């Protein structure tokens, strides 16, 4: 039986972050593009706590959000350096 983790709503990011914060052993996220800095920070914190974290995504690029793109890239570099598993396709 499938378990509903969260309702689709405007608060979906907060719901995902809450689920991440509860994880103790393993997190795997597959997403088209990730640009939410708070979400990436929560994944970094889990890697620091020795939770195995895998992220599968496309590179975030945006001519309208160049400042966010730079921050996303910097955070993913830190995520990778700390031992997170990042798969960019």
N, C-alpha and C positions, 0 to 999 in steps of 0.2 A: 504494500500500500504506500502510495506517495505521501510525503509529508509536506504541507504547505509551510514554507519558512516565513514568508512575508507577503502581504498584499501589495499589488502594484498600485502605487500612489505617488504623490509628489514627494513623499518622504522615503523613497526607495533607497537613497544613498545612506541615510541614517539607519535604516533597517539592516542594510548590508554591513555597515560598520559595527552595529551591535552584534551581529552574528560573528564577525571577525573577532571582536573583543572576547567572545565566549569560547573561541576555539582553543584547544589545549594541545593538540597533536599535529593537525594537518589542515591546510587550507589550499584549495585549488580554485582559481578564478579564471574563467575564459570570457573575454569581453572584446568587442570590436575595437574600441580605443578607450584608454583610461586617462582621464584628465583631472579628476577630482583629487586635489592635493591632500585633503584630509583623509581620504580613503587610502592613498598611498602611504601616508604617515602611519596609519593604523597597521598596515601590513609590515612596515619597517619595525614597528614596536614588537610585533609578533615574532619576527625573525630574531630580534635581540633576545627574546625569551625562549629561543630554541624551538619554536614551532616551525615545522616544515611548511614552507609557503611556495606555491607555484603560481605564476601568472602567465597566461597565454593571451597575447594581444597583437594588434597591429601598431606600428609606430604612430605616436600622436603628432600630427602636423597640422598647422593652421596658420594661414597668412593673416588671420584676424586676431589670433591669440598667441603671438610670438613670445610674449613674456611668460605665459603659462607653459608653452612648449619647452622653453628653457628650464623652467622649474621642474616640470615632469621629468625631463631627461636627467637632471641633476639628482632628483630623488630616486629614480630607478638605478642610477649608478651606485648610489649609497646602498640601496636594497640589494643589488648584486654583490657589492663588496662585503656586505655583512653575511652573505650566504643564501640569500633568496634566490630562487630559480626563476629566471625571466626568459620567456620564449617569445621573441618578436618575429613576426612573419610578414 
